[in-house]
Amino acid sequence: RRAWLWARMGRSPLAVALGHLALVAERSASVPMGQTPTELAAGYQQTGWQVDQAALHALGCVQAKADLDAVNGALRAMYLPWMEEAARRLQAAAKATGGLPPLPPESSGGNVVKQAGTCTVFVDGLRYDVAVELQQRLLSLGNTSLSARWTSLPSVTASGKAWCSPVAAHIAGAAEDTEFEPRVAAEGKPLSGHNFRKLLIEHGVQPLDKHETGDPQGQAWTEAGDLDHYGHEHGVRLARDLDMQLNQVVERVGELCDAGWRRVRIVTDHGWLLMPGGLPKSELAKHQTETRWGRCAVLKDSAHGTPLTFGWDWCNAVQVAYAPGVSSFIAGTEYAHGGIRLQECLVPVLQM
């Protein structure tokens, strides 16, 4: 039926979704293998991302509530156990190694960001499997390579955006930064949007607003796409409207290439989890935390660490408790990030 005219007209959504669900069933039969975070990352880059991509495609095929409910139920039965097992393996490896050690240099995108003629494009919430799809779309503009690196822990925007920026060496955290927003190291000022732009300019990086192209002989930073905000706002609808988000990124990169930028480097702050029906609930008493997010929480000084507690990468004095597996400290959450899982922490780097 997927080869019939009706499917090409968009009139057979369940038949099309079933093809993607079959891929989820086949590929989720195995989970990323390895004893260390590096080995698990390598396994995910080889095949693990295909499970996430097939799940997104299945969700993106349907719009009517009855169709969506059918796909959600079938997908959750297969996808959630695979996600849980893969998460447990990475978390066990992270506990054994004391965190997420740097990946080999060839997997991190190199030092091209420091070269003249390089524009860094930040895409908030660009998960690895989505980056594979983006890479295919960017080939129309030129050769595009895909590598990966670990983002900062926890995998949230305020922390991760600074981590992947060309001025990361000039940023630091403090014990009182319990909302994960680091500071300008030299001055101790919070890394607000204004101070971040100022820091970029001070170090020779042009901050470009929408559709600005700047001087392609220098270095620049710009932002495109809105996957993270859209996911928080609309949950599983992100899968259906993913094309729109990726088209915005491709359009922006095309503008930069046309303007004469020799290299375009696409980076991100974190990935995410997307689960129809919501992630399982994990308990953590409010009186033990300074701040609590869906997948992570800052512990008070008087609180005992949970089995999954690490220091914030910008300041080790900030102790962060992570939800185990793929659970969330907030009930009913479909879209979330901030935890320790390959989909959240292993982020792509695209280089043109």
Buried (B, 14 or more C-beta within 10 A) or exposed (E): EEEEEEBEEEEBBBBBBBBBBEBBBEBBEBBBBBEBBBBBBBBBBEEBBBBBBBBBBBBBBBEEEEBBEBBBEBBBEBBBEBBBBBBBBBBBBBBEEEBBEEBEEEBBBBEEBEEEBBBBBBBBBBBBBBBBBBBEBBEEBEEBEBBBBBBBBBBBBBBBBBBBBBBBEBBBBBEEBBEBBBBBBEEEEBBEEEBBBBBBEEEEBBBBEEEEBBBBEBBBBBBBBBBBBBBBEBBBBBBBEBEEBBEBBBEBBBBBBEBEBEBBBBBBBBBBBBBBBBBBEBEBEEEBBBBBBBBBBBBEEEBEEBEBBBBBBBBEEBBBBBBBBBBBBBEEBBBBBBBBBBBBBBBBBBBB
